[in-house]
């Protein structure tokens, strides 16, 4: 086959994107575990090794740029390179969000009880893993399924957010009811409660964004496979 | 342009088109149409049953590996293949509502309407002015020759560079300028179609890019059909691309963006991505 070196570089790019995706999924696993358990060391590990994902991202970005500049890919090859160029950006963002999720565990352990971080986190992680697998297997049906599952995941995130706010309101109401007479509001307790709630809401938002990035990966993968941009818009 | 002495509406010198001809008329906006075209060099088939319509005032690129028949196809359009004794053409090439291979078509008249630019610049050993005016004199042009020379050189984006040396030899120009001089010579007789057979392959990148820009401008006035081995060039400058593969088969013909982003045929994808050919 002509242009063997070029073909080998395209194959390697695809394999490297999959490897990056698998690494990001591992980091996400650790981040979820740290958020659920409050394991500070694990959280620190996720945060401190994020630069490795960034370095992989930059190396793959360079490779895509060089392939475009020097090899002028067209047709399916062009879609592979341009889709990969976009996908690595999404994967890098997932890794960034994983560092956020890891940090939500905190020294006292765990996110607000109203948020099932394990379930939501695993759901988001599964979407990312499925998108990477769809890229690896060139599976258009899987891409469409991932995109179709996003609404259900958004619903789960919205319900989790509402549950957190509901608990905040109920706790505040209970505090007011427990107060006997015109005593001042317990500012410290309220502050702590607000911190916990805002952190829980941020965790939910980050997990929802991770799922959105998984959909982006699926959308670009479908474009790569079938030149179909229906999921991009 | 205007004011040629030949009959602009006909490609024949004496005989009118046959009004009883039952061939399907080309679609509106079609400059050239090939119908069931076969070309043979002796026993060797160079073009295999090609049917395609080439839109007017657009750039159409013909690409494919060496020996695929793309240059043969190009040369069929203005009957340059007539000069090859063993060449035999079957089927139709329609231009101006007529099959250019009909017996009543004068090839010289045809080539005034369908000009050609070759791979290597081939100016005559004459002055720049005479190079451009050559075709006009052949056709008995009785208008203002100097005005037409200036107009043609401007059309070929060469006027500013040579306006003060029109009496210098065309051979003194650089390769890129010589090619633009040949383009000026081709457009001087006011053709409708310009055929280009790898017009930049002998030029450096800067000169080639000037020709590419020029081709883009020419397509506002003329139909441009270009054979190129440079697929990036085809992608850059053409509106439509025809992919010929070995055996003279037209495998795919579509908008250039479609060909280079998502071709229908796997063989075309394999060819343009370099997997074969």
Interface residues (C-beta under 8 A of the other chain):
Chain A: X1 X2 X3 X6 X7 X72 X73 X74 X75 X76 X77 X78 X79 X227
Chain B: X231 X232 X235 X260 X261 X262 X263 X269 X272 X273 X274 X275 X276 X277
